Amino acid sequence: MSKKINLWVLITGAVIGIAALVLTAFGNPANMGFCIACFLRDIAGATKMHTAPVVQYIRPEIIGLVLGSTILAVIRGEFKPKAGSSPATRFIIGAFVMIGALVFLGCPLRMVLRMGGGDLNAFVGLVGFALGILIGIFFLKKGFSLKRSHAVTLSDGIALPGIMIGLLVLLIAVPSVLAFSEEGPGSKHAPLILSLLVALVVGALAQRSRICMVGGMRDAVMFKDFNLLAGFGVIFLVVLVGNIILGNFKGFSANLQPIAHSSQLWNLLGMVLVGWGSVLLGGCPLRQLILAGEGNGDSAVTVLGMIVGAAFAHNFGLAGGADKLAEDGKTLVVGGIGDAGKIAVAIGFAVLLIISIINTLKQREAKKA
């Protein structure tokens, strides 16, 4: 059984790496073939939840990931609507996970893609991500739980897949009601059909393999099981080798990497927030999309929380800004985040700490009773 599961994880990792390279070659921003945080942010902008003009586009990749998971889950008899595991708490955690990701400028998946592209800033993010996971594991060992979900009606299970279908209809049939970036990352995208088809395949494979970077690190620490983590090692290797073959790899550097900043403290702290929050949620942003596709209403609520978090991040200036060159074309201007973003990260840590403690104490009291 374990060998078969490992094979699916490795296959999924390889396909994700190849898919990221292909989508980037056909128009997606550099080192951003797939980025759950960035793409949910673009969707928030396209639906006018925020007004940042450079990050507005309905990303077919998100739609494809969810629907690919749904289709395979239905085929395999694994589409089982369930919910009720602290949905409001999950919504809040999802929002802060998104804020942390946008401080860093990428989700855990894009972090690996950036590493494969030679971005040393992403390795700093990896350290922060691992630290956040360790904090989350500490509370798991103390008994943290958001309680179990239970079976619900079909309408709850198809909520997020239905929203994705609606977004696809808007994008194809009535794009005039949406906002589209004319410059910046939101204006860079692969053709719609290619993005959708590639994401459908990746979504189906991710549903089959259960790939999750947070789950991989958690299992490695708690159970010495490196199964899921191996998939992300494959993604890194495929992207690194692919970039070298395509001539995109210029060596490892922290300077002027695509849509990245070298404010290392905030690269680290942003990903601490992502890692910690994702452990409490039970999966990384990619995994939340896949679970929502399987009918998990709690993950659907989490994804909606991420979209709202993205809107807050750009409406209130919380997101990171990329490094750039000054007007002289030589001097490096380090990006990062402003005071509002720093306060948001601090609030995020406080909120996660409160949630972690409350839901740990509740489980202890329940056991005593």
N, C-alpha and C positions, 0 to 999 in steps of 0.2 A: 504493500500500500504506500509506504513512504517514498519508494523509488518512483512510483507513478506520479505522486503529488509533486515531487521534486522536478520531474520532467516537465510538468505543466507550468510550474513556476519559472523554470529556465526558459521555456518556449515563450511564455508571456513577456519575460524581461527582454528577450532578443527582439520580439516583434515590436515592443514599445520603443526600444532603441532605434530600430530601423524606421519605424513610423515617424519618430521625432525628426530624424535626419531628412526623410522624404518631405515632410510637411514644411520644414525649414527651407529646403531647397526650392520648394514651389511657392514660397511667399511668406510663411510665418516668420516672426521676428527671430533673430539669431539667438541660439541657446534657448528657444522657446517653442520647440515643436509641440510639446504638451506642457501646459501649466494650469492646474486646476484653479489656483487662486487668481492668476492673471486673467484667465478666460471667464471666470465668474464675475470678476470686476468689469470686464468689457461688456458682459451681458447686462450688468446693472447700469452701465452707461448707456447702452443702446436702448434700454427701456426707460431712460431718462430719470432713473433713480439718483444719479449724480450727473453733474454737468461738466466734468473734466473732458474737454474736446478731443484729447489725444488717445483716450482709452474707451472707445464706444464701438462695439460690434457684437452681433449675435454670433458667438463662436459655435460652429457646427460640431466641433470636437466634443463639447459638453453634451450636446444633444445625442450624439452618436454613442458616447460612453454609457449614458443612462439607458438608451433604447437597446443597445447591444446586450447589456446585462439583462434587461427585461425579456428580450426575445429568447436568449439561451435559458434563462431561468424557467420560462414557460415550457420550453421544449423538454427540459430535464425534470419538470415537475417540482421545481424549487421556488416557484413564485408563490410566496405565502404571506399575505398581508398581515402585518403585526405592528403594534405601537404601544404606547403607554409607559415607556421607560423615561420618566422625567422630561417630557418634551420641551417645557419652557426653559429648564436648565440647559438642555442641549442646544437650544436656540441661542442662548447667551454665550455658551462656550464656543459655538460655531462662529459667532460674530468676532470674538476676541482671537480665535485662531486665525481668522482672515486678516484682522488688523496686524497681528504678528507677522504673517506671511507677507503682507504688503510693506511692512517696515523693512523686511529683508529683501523684498522684491522677488518672491517666488515661493511656491509650495515645496514640500519635500521632493516631489518628482522633478520640478524644475531645478532644485538644488543639485540633484544628481546629473541632470543634463548640463548644467553650468560647470560642474566638476569635469565632465567629459569634454567640455569645450575649453578647458584650461583656466577657468576662473578660480583663483585662489580664495577670493572672498567667499565662495560657496563652501570651501573646506572649513572656514571659520563658522559658517552657518551650520555645518554638520556637527561641529563640536557643541554648539548651542542646542541643536536639535537633540543630541544624545543626552545632554544635561537635563533638558526638559523631560525626556522620557524617563530618566532615572528618578526625577522628582515624582512623576506620575506613578512609577512602579513602587516607590516608597509608600504612597497612599494605598495602592492596590494591596500591598502586603499587610497593611494595617486594617484592611477590610472595606476599602472604598467600593461603593456600588451605586449605580443609578437605578437599581431594581430591574427586574426582568420585564420585557414587553409581553403582550398577550395578543391572541388572534383578534383581528378587527375586520370590518367590512371591506369589500373590494374597493370601494371608493377611496378609502385611506391608502390602500396599496398602490393604486394607480395615480395618485395625486401628482407626484413629480414626473413620472413618464408622460402624463397628460399635459403638464405644463411645458415639457420639452417639445411635444408634438405641436402645441399651440405656438411656441416660439418659432418652430420650423415653418409653420404655415404663414406666420407674419413675415418672416424673412423672405419667403418665396413669393407670396401672393400680394402682400401689402407693405412692402418695405418703407413706403413713404411715412408710416406712422412711427418709424424707428429713427434713432440718431446714429450716424455713421461718422467715424473719424476720417478726416481728410489728410491728416498727417500724424506722425507718431506711431507707437506700437499698434494702436487700434486700426490703423490704415493698412497694416501689413498682414496679409492672410493668404493662405493657399486657396485654390478654387473650392467652392462650396461642396460640390459632389465628391471631390477627392477627400476633403476633410471629414465629411460625413461617413463615407465608406470605410476609411481607415479607422475612424473612431468606433464604428460599429464592430469591427473585428477586434479591436483592442478591448472594448467593453465586454464582449462575449468571452474573450480569453481571461480577462481579469475576474469575471464572474466564476469561471471554471477553476482558476488557480487560487483564488482568494488572496492574490498578491496585495501586500500592504507593508509599507516601510516601517510604520509605527509598530504594527504587529510583529514584524520581523525582528526589530531591535528588542521589543518586549520579550518575545519568546527566547531570543538568544540570551538575554540576561537572566530571565526567570527559570527557563527550562533547558538551557544549553542547546536549543533547537535553532539551527541556522537556515532552515528550509526557506522561509519567506524572504529572509535577508539576502539569500543568494540571488534572487531575481533582480534586486537592485544592483548587485555587483555586476550582473550580466548587462544591465542597462548602461552602466558606466563604461564598461569595456567596449560594448558595441558602439556607443556614441564617440568614445575617444578614438577608436580605430577608424570609424567612419569619417570623423572630422579630419583625421590625418590623410586618409585616402582622397577625400574631396578637396584637400588643400585649405581647409578652414582652420586648422590647428596651427597657432602661432607660438606655441609654448605656454607654460604656466606663468600667469601674471595676475596681479590684483589691479592693475591700472587700466582704466578705460575699457572694461569689459562691457559687452552689450547689455543695456538696461540693468545695470548693477552699480552699487556704490562701495567704496572702500572705507566707510565709517565702521570699523570692525566691531566696536562695542555693541552697536545697534544691529549689525548683522547677527551677532551672537545672541543678544537678548530677544530679538524678534523671533528667532527660531527656538529659543527656550520656551517662549509662550506657545508656539505652534506644537512643539513636542509634548509639553505638559498637557495642554488642552486636548490634543489628539488621543493621548492615553486615556484620559477621563471619558472621552467619547467612544473609545474602543476601536479607533481606526483613523487613518490619515484622510485628508480630503478626497483623494481618489477612491479610497475604500467606501467613504460615505456615499459617493455617487453610485457606486456599484450596488451597495446595500439598498439604496433607495430604489434602484431599478428592479431589485428582487421583491419589492413590496414593503420594505421597512419604512413605516411612516415616521419613526423617530429620526432616521437618517435623512428623510426628506425635510423634516423640520430643521435639522442641522444645516443642510445645504441652503435652505432659505435664510437661516441665520447668517451664513457666510456671505450671501448676496447682500443682505442688509449691512453687514459689517463692512463690505467693500464700499457700499454707498456712503456710509459714515466716514470711512477713511479718506475718501476723495472730496466729500462735501466740507469736511472740517480740517483738511490739511494734515492728516495723520500718516499718510503713506510716504515711503522713502523716495528720494529723488536720485537719479543716476549721476555718476561722475561725468564731467564734461571738461572741455578745454576752454580757457578764457579767450577773450577776443583776440589776443595776440597769437593764438593758435599753438602755444607752447606750454603755458602754465596750466597745471592740473587743478581743477576746482572740484574738491571732494564733495560728493553728494551726502546723502543721509537723511535725517529727519529733523524737523523743527521742534520747538518746545511742546506744541500740541501733541505731536506723535510720541514724544518721550513721556508725557503725562499719561497718554492712552496706554502705553506699555505698562507703566507703573500701576495704573488702575486695573489692567488686565491681570497682572500678578496677584493683586489684592483680591480680585473677584475669584480667580481660580483657587486661591488659598482658602477663602471662605467656603466655596463649594466643596473643596476637597475635605476640609475638616468636618463640615456639617454632615456630609454623606458618609463619612467614616464613622462618626459618633452614632449616627442613626442605626447603622448596621450593628454596632456593638450593643446598643440598647435592645435591638430586636433579638439578638442572640441571647441576651440575659433574660428577656421576657419568655 
